[in-house]
Amino acid sequence: MGLRRAPRLQLSALCRRAALSTAPAAREQPAAGPRAEPGRRSAETARPPVPAVDFGNTQEAYRSRRSWELVRSLLVLRLCASPALLARHEQLLHLARRLLGQRLFNTLMKMTFYGQFVGGEDQESIRPLIQHNRAFGVGSILDYGVEEDLTPEEAERTEMESCSSALERDGHGVSKREKQFQAHRAFGDRRDRVTSAHTYFYASEAKCDRHMETFLRCIEASGGASEDGFSAIKLTALGRPQFLLQFSVVLMKWRRFFHHVAAEQGKAGLAAVDTKLEVAALQESVVKMGIASRAEIEDWFKAETLGVSGTLDLLDWCSLIDSRTELSRHLVVPNMQTGRLEPLLSRFTEEEERQMTRMLQRMDVLAKKASQAGVRLMVDAEQTYFQPAISRLTLEMQRRFNVERPLIFNTFQCYLRDAYDNVTLDVELARREGWCFGAKLVRGAYMTQERARALEVGYEDPINPTYEATSAVYHRCLDYVLEELKHNARAAVMVASHNEDTVRFTLRRMEELGLHPADRQVYFGQLLGMCDQISFPLGQAGFLVYKYVPYGPVMEVLPYLSRRALENSGVMKGAQRERQLLWQELKRRLCTGSLFHQPA
């Protein structure tokens, strides 16, 4: 098998070349600047106040629900809070299936857990639910919930094969990636200790094509469900994860080198967006490290590339490994532990290069379909060893497709220590380059797994130390983005949270900043079957709120349902407010003779 040196890191060009069909004619980009504000709302326009929302009014919160649905919610959420039942839930499901038979088991599931958390078996059967929720002001984000039913051993073997290069698998090479960015057998089953996220394992390029077709159908259905629909995708479903690992190493090493030089210049500890290197001192460091000669680096730091300030920030630094400079030929950085220069890029076989290109092609197809259907595409966050590459690939799609409005949304996990730096850097990059910033803010779904992996493998825990610390980071990131929305009508954010305090914080800041639901910049998202007392009051007050609606055959979504039950155990043991409100509404209906309430 012929080996080739990995191509230069010219990702923008690679993304363009990867298109399966002829790309549309390039549109002129808006002028970049510190605060590009096309379409900014007029200050003179009389605007109504931000609508008030009462999350304690059960009559309004559950106006869309029949009484038997409230009873089901109470039952399911109570069962989800029982550690004894959850510890044996897989055995209990297996026993129920044996005793009842498949047909009765399916009926039981549809009356309980499946009916609570899943919209239906296919796109036709979920239409009534979508239309019903829409009538009460709540949109839908369709999510095909089917996962491959692999044993832990099968998942582990598949992951180890798909995350290593041909050289490593053949035993002719040893992975030089840092431990965090290597596949580890003990964590080969990425479903383990993950509560709410779908997990995809690489089987073949044909399987990735089928995943793409599924995402395309979700985009089509979302486009038909509302004017402002959303659809979510995962990049691990679209290609070999080895590429994501290797690309993440490149980005991590390059960023770490920047912070190493910043520390040498006495600028450690500053926020990433505020850290600026003196170019003259940086040139001296590059020469001393032997990365390039003085004559070569003079061409890298020109005024047309970096401006005339004599300083360079992290965004300038990251642009140096793009196709715009000759530094791409010198992709080596010093290993801070050994002092030796190491190449940023590993070697790819011809087949691995083709696989990498096909992954980018699939992303391109999905983004174009979303653009044609008028659907916003959210790229879900995943494990930290994949995430740098996922974020960078998403950013490349945003550069291409977020020209007129925020079509592509990147996801930021606020339980990560570097979440604030990641958010502020992307906002600043969108300002400079003139494209529309779009983000989904989440707390994160991989905390337990990430902590265990960091401890066992031996690298710094990337997660904030406490739930309170994560909440503080979430609110800090959210506040920064909302401030940006105040000045930039073309930016948008999805606040994906089941935390009532976070939603109240968002509403308060929207009112203070003059952001109105009619601006269509702030969206809220919750999971189907959870926190209706937040979703429906928001929707009925005129805010843009969406439910994640998974769908698929009963037996094929059981892995998803298992994790949903586990997630609810963590949420419901600590907060009983939702169950209290459900009881309160049932008692009210009983006392007022409206137990047979029909939503209207």
N, C-alpha and C positions, 0 to 999 in steps of 0.2 A: 504494500500500500504506500503510494508516494506521499511524502510529507512536504508540506509547504509552510513557509514562514507566514505567520498570521499577517493579514493586511494591516496597513496603517490605520489608526483609529480615526477614520473619517466617517463618523456615524451618519451625519446629515446626508452625505452623498450615498452611503450604503442604503439608507432608508428610501431615498428616491429611486435608486436602481432596483430596489426589491419589489416595486409595484408590479402586480400581475397584469394590469391593464395600463393603457396610456394615461399618464397623470394629466389632470386638467391644467389648462394654461395658468401660469403663475400669475397671481394677483399682486398688485403693488401693496407692499406692507405699509401700515400706518407709520408715520414718523415716530421714531423712538425718542424717548426723552424721560426725564425723571418722573414726570407725571402726565402721561398722555391721557387726555380725558375726552375723547370723542363721544358724543351722545350724552354728555353729562346733563342731568336734569336741571332745568332752569330754577334759579334761586327764587325767582318771582312767582313761580307757580304755586297757587294755594293748594296745600296738601292736607288731607285729613290726618288725624293722629293715628299712631299705631294702634290697631284694635286691642282691647283688653281681652285677656284669656283667663278663665277661671277653671283650674284643673281639679277643683273640689266639687264642682256642680255635676253630680252623677247623672241627673236627668238629661243634661246636654251631652255629657261624655259618652253615655251609652244609648243615645237616641237611635243609633243605627243598629242596635243589637236586640234580638228577641230574647225573652226570658230564659228559654232553654239554652241559648248560647252563653248567657251569663253563668248558668249552672255548670255548663261544661268547662268554662274558663276557671271557675272556682275549683272544680274537681282536678283538672289537669295541673293547675299551678300548685295546688296542695300536694299532689303526688310528686311533683318536681322538687318539693322542699323536703321530701322524706329520704334521708340518707340510706336507710335500710332497703327501701325499694329500689333506689338508684343503683346501689351496689350489686343488685341481682337482676337488673332490668333486662339484660340480654337473655338470661336463662328463663325469666318469666315470659318474655315474648315468644321464645322458642316453645315453651310448654303450652302457651295459649294457642299457638298455631297447630300444634299436634292434636290438642283436645278438640278444637273447634273446626278444624279443616280450613282450607285456604279462603273459601268464600265468606264464612262467618268471621274469620279472623280479619279479613279486609273490612267487613262491615263494622266490627268492633273498633278498629283503628280509625275509620272515618268518623265514628261517633265520638272519639276521644282525641288522642294525640295528633293523628294525621289531620283530622278536621280542624284542630286548633292552629296548627303551624304550617299546613300545606294547602295551597289553593285548589288543587285538583290534579287529575292524572295527565291532562294534556292541555294544549292551548284553547281548545274549544270548551272544555269543561270548566276552565277558570274564568271564562268571560262574564258569567253572572256576578261573580265576586268582584271582579274589576269594575264592572258597571255600578254595582251597589256601592262600593267604597267611593267611587268617583262622585256619585250623587250626594255624598256627605262630605265632599271636599278633600278626599284623600286619594292620591294617585298610586300607581303600582310600578314597582321595579321587578320585572320578571327574572326569575333565577331558576334554571333547570337543575333540580336538586338531585339528579341521579348520579351516583358514584359507582365505580367499579368495585365489586365485592371481592377484594383481595384478602388473603390471610396475612397476618403480620410478617410471616416469613417471606411470602411472595412480594409484599410491598418493600421489604428490606432489600431483597435481591434485585428487584427492578430499580430501586433508587440508586444502589451502589453501581449498577451497570450504566445508568443514564447520566450519572454525575461525574464520571471519570472519563478521561480521554482514551483513545485507542491505544496509545503508548502505555498508559498506566494499566489498562486491562490486560494487555499482552505481556506485562511484566518487564518491558524494556525501558520503562521510565518510572521515575518516582515523582509524585506530585510535589512541586515546590510552593504550592499555594499555602498561605497561612492556615493554621488549624481551623479557624472559624469558617474558612471558605473551602474546606474539604468535606467530602461525604464521610460520615462516621456511621459504622454499622449499627451502633446502639440507638441511633436516631434515624435509621433508614425509613421507618414507618412514620412519615410526617403527620399522620392522623393522630398519633398518640399524644395525649395531653393537650389537644386542640379542641375548643368547644364549639365554635360557631362557623368556622370557615370550611368551604368545600376544598377537598384535596385531590389533585390530579397527579397521576404517575405516568411517566413517559413509557409508551409501549412501542410506537412506530410512528412514522410520518403520516400514514393513513389514518391512524387514530387521532392525531392532531387535526387533520383535515375534517374529521367528523365532529370534533369539538368546535371547530370554526363554524361548521354548518349549523350546529346547535345555537351558537351565539348569534348567528345571522337570523335565525328564526325568532329568537328573543327580541332582537332589534326590530324586526318587522312587526311583531305583536305589540311592542311598546309604542311604536309609531302610530299604530292604529288605536291605541287605548287612550291617548291624550295628546294635546298640542305640545306639551313640554315634557315628553317622556324621557326616562333614563333606562339604561341597560348596563349591566356590570359584566366584566370579563376578568379572567386570570391569565397571566402570561405563561405560567407553568402548564397550562392546557394547550398552548400553541406551539411548543417546541421543546427541544432537548434542554434540560436544566443545566447541563455542563456549560453551555454558552453563558447562561446567566451567572454562574459561579465565576467563570474566568473573567468575564467583563466586570463583575463586581470587584474582583481583586484589583484590576487596573484602576478603577475609579477610587477605591479606598487608598491604594498606595500613593496615587497622585495627590490626593487631598491631604494625606498624612505628611507628605514631603513639604507641602505648603506650610502646615502648622509647625513642622520642625524648623524651617527657616524663620518663621515668625517668632518662635521662641528664642532663636539665636539673636534676633533683632530686638529682644526685650518686649515683645508684644503678645506674650502668652496670656490666656485668660479672657481675651476680648471676645465678644460675639462674632461669629464667623463673618457676618455681613459688614462688620466694622473694622475687621483686621486688614491692614494695608501694609504691604512690604515696600521698602525702598528699593527701587529697581537697580540702582548702582551697587548696593550691597548684595542684592540677589545675584547679579552678574558675577561678582567676585566669588560667591559661594559655589555657583555652577562650575566656574573654571577650576576652583580648588578641588572640587569633587571629581573632576575628570570627565564630566558628562559631555562637554563639548569645549572647543577652543574659543578664545576671546573673539576671534574674527567671525566664527559661526554665530555666536549668540548676539552679535550686534544687530543682525537682521531680525531677531525674534522680538525685540522690544522697541518697535518703531512707534512713532506718534500716531500713525493711522490705525495701529492695532490696539494700543493701550492708552492713547490720549497723551497729554503733555504735562500731567501732574507730577511725573517722576515717581509715582507709586503704582502698585499693582494689588488688586484684591483677589479674593478666591474665585470670583466669576471670571476675571481676566485670566487667572491662572488656568482654570479649567478650559478656557477657550484655546489655550496654546496646544492642546492635544487634539484639536479639531483640524480640519483640512485647511484652515486658513493660514497656518504657519509651517515653517520648515522644521519645527521641533518634532513633528510627527516622525521624522527619521531617527530621532534620538530617544526613543521611548525606553530609557533606562533611568532608574532612580537608585539611590543608595539604600541598602538595608541598614537600618539604624543600629541593629544588634551586631552584625558582622562587619560593617563598614565597606562591604563590597557592593559594586554596581550590579544591579539585576535588571533584566528586561521586564518591561511591563507586560508584554504580550507573550502568551505561550504559542506553541506550534499547533496548527490544525491540519488534519488530513483534508483532502479534497471533499470527501463526503461530509465531514464536519462543517466545512465552509458552506456547502450546499444546505445543510440543515439549518445553519444560522440564517442564511438568506431566506429560506422558506418561512422561518418564524417571523421575520420582518414583513414578508409578503402577506402573511395571514393578518398581522396587525393592520397593514395597509388596507386590506379588503374590508375589515370590520369598521375601520374609521371612515372609509368612503361610504359604506352602507349606512352608517349612523348619520353622516352628513346628508345623504339623499333622503333619509326617512325623517329628518328633523329630530333625531334622538340624541341625547347627551350620553356619552360613553364614559363610564367610570372604570378605571383600571384599579383593581383591588390590590391592596398591599399584601405581602407574604413574609416569609421568614427573613431575618436580617441578613443572612448570607446570600439571598437572592435580591434583596430590596434595592441596593445601589444601582444594579443594572436595570431593574424594573422601572425605577424612577427616571433614569436617564433615557430609556427607550420611550417612556411616556412623554417626557419633555420634548423629544424629537417629534413625536406626533402632535403635540401642542403647537410647536413652531409651525407646522404645516397646516393644521386644520383649525386652530383657534385664531383665525385672522379677523373674522367679523364678529364672532361671539364665542363664549367658552363652550366648545363642543366636547373636548377631552378633559376629564377631571382626573387629577392624580390623587392618590390616597395617602394621607399622612397619619402615622400611628403615634399618638401622643404619649404612649407609655415608654417611648424610646428617649434616652437621654439627649440625643441630638435633634429631637423633633423641631424645636424652635429654630435652630440654625437652618434646617432643611426648608421650613416654610418661608423664612425671611429671605433666603437666597433665591428661591423660585419666584417670589413676588418681585424682588429687585430685578431679576433677569427678564421677567415679562415686561416690566416698565422700560428697561433699556431697549429691548428688541421690538416692543410694540405689539405683542400678541396678547390675547385675553387670558388672564389667569383663572383657572378653575380648580377647586380643591374639594376633597371630601375629608373631613376630620373625624377620626375614630380614636377610641382608646387603644384597641388592638386585641387580637384573638389568640396570640401565641405566647402569652406571658409565661405560663408554667413550663412549656416546652423550652422556651428560650433560656430561662433561668437554669433549668436542669442541664441543658446542653453546654452552656458557658461554664458551669461548675465542673462537669465531668470532663469536658474536652480541655479546659484550661485556658480561658481567655476572659477578658473583662466582661462582666454582666452588662449588656446594653440597655437593661430595663431600669426605669426609675425605682427607687427603693420602696416606695409606699403608694397605696391607692391615692392618698391625699396629694402626694407629689405629682402623680400623673394628672389628677384633676387640675392642679395649679398650672401645669404645662399646657393642658388642653385649653384652659381659659386664656392663658397668655397668647397661645397661637391664634385662637379664635378672635381675641381682641385685636391682634395685629391685622388679621385678614379683614375684619369688619371696618377698621380704620381705612384700609386700602379701598374697600367698597365705597366708602363715603366719598372718596376723591376720584373713583374710577368706575363709571357706570357699566363698563364692559367686563368686570370681574364678577365672580360668583363663588359661593361656598355651599356645600352640603354639610349640615350639622347632623351627623349620624350618632345619636345618643339616646339612651333610655333613662338618663339621669335627669330628673325634674329640675334640680338645681342648675344644671348646665343649660337647659332650655330656658329657664327663667332669666339666667344671666344673659343669654342671647337676646331675648326680647327686651330686656332693660337697655342693653347697649344699642340695639336697633333704634329704640326710641330716642336715646341720648344723641345718637349720630344722625338722626333724620332719615334712617333707612326704612322704607315702607314695603309691605308685601307686594304692592303693585309694581315695584321696581324689578321684581323677579330676579333678585340677586342672592337671596338667602333661602335655602331649602332645608327642610328637616326630614330625617329618615329614621324609621323604626322597623323592627321585624314584625311580620304577620304573627298575630297571636300574643303579642306582648305590648304593654303600655298603651292600650287603646285610650286610657284616660289622658294621655298626652297627645296622641295623634289626632283624634277626632275633634277635640276642642280647638286645636290649632287650625285644622282644615275648615271647620265651620266658621272660624273668625276671619278666614280669608288668607291665611298663611299657606305657603307651598309646602305640603307635607306628603311623604310617600311611604308606603309599606313595601318591604322586600317580600315578594310573593314567590316562594319556591313551588315547583310543581313537578309531577312525575308519578309513575305507578307506585302503589303502596310498598311493595317489597323492595323496590329499587331506591326508595328514599329512606328506608329504615336507618342506614348509617347517619343520615342528616338528623333524623328525629332523635336518635340516641344522644347526639351532641347537643341538640336543642334542650333536651331534658336536663342534661348535665349543666348547661349554661344557666338554666332557670334555677337549678339548685343553688348555685352561687349567688344569684341575684335575689331570689325569694327568701332565703334564710335570713338575709340581713335587712330586707325591706318588705314589710307586709302591707304597704299602702294600697297596692293594686287590689289585693284580696279584700281589704277593708272596704274599699269603694264599691267593689262588686256586691258584697253583702249589703252595704248601705242601699244600693239601688234596688236589689231584690226585695228588701224590706219595704222600701218606699212603694214599689209596685204592688206588693201584697196589701199594704195598708190603704192604698188609694184605689184598689180594684182594677189596676192596670196590668195584672200579671200576664195577660194575653196581648200585650203591647205589640203592635205591628209597625215596623219602621216606615216612615213616610217622609 
